[in-house]
């Protein structure tokens, strides 16, 4: 009988042989435990056991990357690294993201036979696409709602993150709307706090958005942070939609993948997926997840936009990793859908050329806080400089050369390009 299987690739470090480590992973996450038990027959293992599919040896190191690993008798002092592919029969857990996570991650990170473990890729059978429809809007739908078709969607973040009075928030919305920006979002720190309840924020923000749209003819996309408990998110979503809002935002690691999928089941507007807390899963090179693997699950669960950091940002992440994340998001998955990668953190017009050169795509949402709002000539000039930075990038013209004809870009280089 042909079985649907989930294939997972792990970067493994172990004081044992890679084969031993791979077998421990497969056993621990399926039919086995630390010792043989009654009932674990060959027939049961053949039907339900995880299977080692491939092992690629890499380098050896002299010290363990993580604490707590045990060594075998007569250990030679070496810790072996390799890529281990393990497959899991789908009928062990079914097309369920929460139960998939228990199988492919579960207790693995605590195994003493491993001194390092990182999930780097996974391949899912079609049953997951049938169960999880993925994003309802993605790149195409977001472009349709913002009216931006031939360049990145450019936006900013509400700052200060916390503490703004409603009249000050309205002023910011009016300013960025009149400046022509495509998008603005709540900060992840600000959802429904007691000092500024969401119902009051939604009312105030939508009043400002509608006034600005009447004046400019363009309605900015605003991502309201509706992160909360399951039923609270439903109330928050409905509040935003009823008020005429066109985007909601959630912190994916706060609500979980099941929470994201639940939201996607009823959401009428794009879901802006923020990945705050992601660093604790990825900062160690021999621990956690690669984002290119994790984003597959976020997309299945319905994220229309996904944060990916930015090149040369203020946060820890290599530019190569950011590029891989962008490319992963724009690559179609099951059903042909793609998720809009959100590039942010210490961004300005000067980061556009490197981003485009590395990714060859304008299908990004490029967010700049200070890079737009702190432009010497105001937010409108900051927005213009961002558009010009991308124009130069796509045309292949050096930024400084292009800036000779455009004061907004030249002023941005003078302010941000010296650090």
Buried (B, 14 or more C-beta within 10 A) or exposed (E): EEBBBBBBBBBBBBBBBBBBBBBBBBBBBBBBEEEEEEEBEEEEBEBBBBBBBEBEEEEEBEEBBBEEBEBEEEEEEEBBBBBBBBBBBBEBBEBBBEBBBEBBBBEBBEBEBBBBBBBBBBEBBEBBBEEBBBBBBBBBBBBEBBEBEEBBBBBBBBEEEEEBEBEEBBEBBBBBBBBBBBBBBBBBEBBBEEEBEBBEBBBBBBBBBBBBBEEEEBBBBBBBBBBBEEEBBBBBBEBBBEBEBBBBBBBBBBBBBBBBBBBBEEBEBBBBBBBBEBBEBBEEEBBBBBBBBBBBBBBBBBBBBBBBBBBBBEEEBEBEBBBBBBBBBBEEBBBEBBBBBBBBBBBBBBBBBBBBEBBEBBBBBBBBBBBBBBBEBBBBBBBBBBBBBBBBBBEEBEBEEBBEEBBBBBBBBEBBBEE
